Amino acid sequence: AGPHREDHYPDLSALVDASAWEPLEDTKWRRFNWDTGCATTVFPRKEFSGLDSAKDQVNCRTASGEVVTASGRIIVKGGDEHGRQRRVKGRLADVHKTLVSAGEVAVQGYDGWVGSDGGYLMPRTGKIAEGLRQEFARLVKKHGETDLLPLYLENGVYNFYLKEDAGAAELAPLEQQQQQQPAPQQQSPPSGNRRQAQKP
């Protein structure tokens, strides 16, 4: 088998808000929240207090504007649904769950494919990601870009922009929102992703 090598795990660098390991399908799984609004990957300090270190501290701002101190870069390892070993690198912070920075994941070489039924992370140089990029380019060439809303990766987070129009904001009536939502369907998702969100 040879000596153990640290670099045999694919790198998924993420802002991780780590919840406790959950028993699913007779196995414990750790939930990683892939977050497009997180600039850096963080894990809950309370879950890995033995690995915490005061050196290399960085101040991070949460979405609500709160400043939290992150420290102690760690790696969490585990097997995915196909048995392939993965590792996620991040910092420890006073957060209640693991948040994976979509921006960091992208910079590390992974593309994301997301839809209303779930999605996938895939190596950018893999056959599926390359095929999707080629097909996307073909479709844009054929149909143009007018239906697309560009996302910009800026300081580790994804943003899109809209021009501000005077008086453009208004209250959205609750009844109107309910009427516009399609009825939920009970069929299997087209992504093939077996792990689905549970209804509240």
Steps between C-alpha positions, in 0.01 A plus 500: 500500500793737554535796736201721574505817288318818603461619141287209374176673605344738244504849647161656563587821679189645656346731753348227707232547760515149644199347662525178698542171318154380403395136486362449149458161334674322795813717457603826664526786251632851561295774334700762308302810397636615160448874534538752218498786751796377707846628414693249710433151635431467875423217742334532843775557754308307770511179294879514450615685812797264540638621167453873569805725495535869582746554216399602153181674611289684243192718549205404278171682451177301494206575269334691787811718542625333818878461525622156610858385552609197301815304578668162486485366144388138507410227252189284538514173307233255396363283223234620257195304379717317246765401757757751372704667773464878524642770724373845583734767633378789709541706813339469841253770599209558737236379254223247562542297180751434224496740204698421185604799293383445142759757392786309664375175350501663155850641544617150601383370160142381553193605302154496651181391323189596695128496437171483685557128565856515638828497316858381477858614551739369236868541409524771233740286297276191515306370200158607632604858587683542170199361311261735682723799420516403131123449480438829682727685253317335208159600636611860568634524145168369365255689728694802623548629855183705554342241735817472712568695819879505551649410839826666601743340747616798709697470825400135534123545453269494198310818409270611221396855421177679409468868405316699761177650368322775690193364679580142392450345845154405622340262746433152366150392604498160667206378293680584176808304608293192583314511167822518299665199663454174307345204681762264648562188297557159655712353221869418528736792438664524155845549655508144628616635837367248755536720810200736504392765745247386758166680520457698825 
